Amino acid sequence: MITGAQCRAARALVEITIGKLANRSGIDRRAIEKFEQKLDEPTQEEVRTLRESLEDLGAVFIDENGGGAGVRLKFTRSDTKQISRMVNEGGMPGMDTVP
């Protein structure tokens, strides 16, 4: 499950309007608006469909882990290569600390 706030944040990250998400997911535009504004709760099936539609566009939903639920973008191939290079740089971990 995702929250309305996560849905709204994911839409912003993947740069899609409510109207386009409604067309893509088949969920009524007004239902999405109400969900994001915490005015109504869609069915579990509708929430699952919204989540899958946003994931297809590059959103990654982060479950509650003590620090709060969230959302981020998938890494691109370029991002993955850069992270891999950084991991293999070596050096003492303490040297990476930002003051």
N, C-alpha and C positions, 0 to 999 in steps of 0.2 A: 504494500500500500504506500501511497505517497500522500502528502498533505497538499492543501490548496496553495500554500506558500511555496512549496517545492515545485509545483506545477508552474506557477507564475515565474519563479526564478529560472526554471529550465527553459521556458519560452523565451525569456530575455537572453539567455546564453546562446540558444540556437537561432535566435533572431527570427521568430515566427509570430505572427499575430494570432489573436484568438480566432478570428475568422478562418485563417488558413489551417489552424489546428483542428477546428471544427470540421472543415471539409476533409482533411486528411484522416481524422479518427472516426468520423460519422457521428460524433457526439454533438448535441445541440449547443450552439454558441452561448446561449443564455445559461445553460447548465454549467458550462465551463466558467463563465463569469461569476456565477453564484458560488461555485466551488472555491475559486481563487479568493473571493471576498468573505469566505466563511459564513455565507448565508444559507447554504444548503450542502448536503453531502450526497454525491452521486452514488449509484450502485457500485458494488465491488467490481463488477464486470466493466462498467464505464471507467472507473479509476484505472483498472488494469490496461484497458485500451488506450487511455491517455498516456499512461506510463510507457507502453510499448511504442506508441507513435513518437513520443519525445526521445526515447532511446534510439529509435531508427534515425533520428536527426543528429545524434551525437551527444545527448545528455546521459550522464551517469548518475544514478541516484545513490546516495549514501545513507544507509540505515542508521538509526539511533545507536550511538556507541558510547554514550556517556557525555559526549560533547555536543550532541544535538544532531538531528537528521540534516542532510544537505544535498547538494547537487553540484556537479562539476561537468566540464566538457571532457570527452574522450581525448586521449593523447593522439596527435597526428603521428605519422611515420617519422617526420622530422623531429618532433618532440621526443619520441622514443629513442631515436639515435643520439640526441643530445644528452638525454638522461643516462644512457648507457655509457657514453664517453665520460661523463662526470663521475659515475660510479667507479670506473676503472682508472681514474686519475691517480689514485693513491694518496699518500700523505696522511698525516695524523688527523683524525676527525675533529679534534679541538681547534685545528687551524682553520676550519670552515666556519667557526662561530663568528657571527656578526656582532660587533660591539653595540 
